[in-house]
Amino acid sequence: MGSWLQRGLELAPTLAPLALHLTSLRRRLAAIARRLPPEATPPSERSIDSLG
Amino acid sequence: MSEAVAFLSAAELGRSFARREISPVEVTRHLLERIERLDPELRCWITVTSERALEQAREAEEAIARGAIRGPLHGVPIGIKDLIDVAGARCTSGSRILAEHFSARDAAVTERLQSAGTVLLGKQNLHEFAYGLTTGVSAFGVCRNPWNRERVPGGSSGGGGAALSAGLCALSVGTDTGGSIRIPASACGVVGLKPTLGRVSRRGVFPLAWSLDHVGPLARTVEDAALMLGAMAGHDPEDPWSVPRESEDFARDLEGGCAGIRLGVAPEWWADLEPAVAAAVEAAIARLETQGARRVSLEAPALEDVYTAFHAIIASEASAAHERWMRERPGDYQELTHRALAIGYTLTAVDYVNARREQARIRSRVARWFDACDVVIGPTLPRTALEIGAAVSREPAEAWNRLTVPFNLTGLPTISLPCGFDPEGLPIGLQIAGRAFDEATVVRVARAYERDTEWHRRRPPGAA
């Protein structure tokens, strides 16, 4: 956890110009998370092959 | 040698070499001379492998003279994006971090193109680590668009697109994670074909995002893109994402026309197009309709959700790929690349998993479109080439690549080809996507449009 927090502090100046964008991204990801049904899964390893 | 030779298609060059009408050595020498003359300003190339190219061209010429022709691309001069390994050559990914890195082994795609008898002119410029849309961020200089040198060529495979447009090679190898083959194709007025995910091996290609990365051709004609894909594709057991399918003759039905083809259109995705882009794409669809194609409307997933899932996946995976250098050499990245890579550290594992779950839902929904249509058609980019240095938005409604990312998320084969010019003389691209592994239909429809138009024959000012 300490390392994770340290990384956040290190990157804070780099991320500062993106504050509005990151807020927007978090809001949109939260909206997706609310809508996903429990049965939704990530793509299976061979899912693209099954579409062909 | 006539300057027109620099703009012959790869197929025309291959046929002329086979008939011994022109010499691969002379064409290679001519292109190397053009690179020396034009590239100091355009910056399409990071490394030019002149000696190797001339040696390969001599070998090709001798083999062809003996009748040992390896295929339609034997002797054809190509460029390879500088994040793809070529044994013994420098491979920088456009970054100071790898400025002195030399590849020990060929990438799978390099091996296949060498087996096809192509001649490697060198390694092409790219947006640093392929993480950007302009090729304006590279440790090896800003790449410029031959149509207007104050504009970007698009990216990340910008060197490949610009080099084709300027007549500095006959084919380029690109990679496409969020549009990086199709964006430079559109912005530079050439053809870019992103194949189905897993169709072309990624072994020996520096990753950007494993779930989204594709390798594919850039060319000046649809036929060239189809021929080149034929040489690049095929199963590779060393790439876990490679699908167990052998390559095909993707040009087998190239002149089949588009009578009876159903063109799917997703108008909700077309908000805020530049007027010239909207007009050119509508005109292109109308032209295909006159050839017997039929337009059908599709209900599309919200572009905001598509772009958000895409962004969470690319940001997470790219940051994972760069974890060590982000700790040890953060100051060696270009500032904008470092900022883009930092975004991944703000996302959680839950965000990433949910984005992948959303990707599966979008992929499944888009796959069902093909019950109602044969291809999906629309603009490649919402506006033509950006000014060098212009800000590039990551907001879904504004992002320059918002129309290309859906086909990375779904992995479907997608082509961009020229369909007009804006009032400033900048190229406009038409994007056509198909069912998984149905590249043959995608190139057939693209060719039906291309053969009915002259856009692909125009040359940038000062290049001819």
Interface residues (C-beta under 8 A of the other chain):
Chain A: R7 G8 L11 T14 L15 P17 L18 H21 L22 S24 L25 R28 L29 A31 I32 A33 L36 A40 T41 P42 P43 R46 S47 I48 D49 L51 G52
Chain B: T196 L197 G198 S211 V243 P244 R245 E304 D305 T308 A309 H311 A312 H338 R339 A342 I343 Y345 T346 L347 V350 D351 V353 N354 A355 R356 R357 E358 Q359 A360 R361 R363 A367 R394 E395 P396 G411 R435 A436 F437 D438
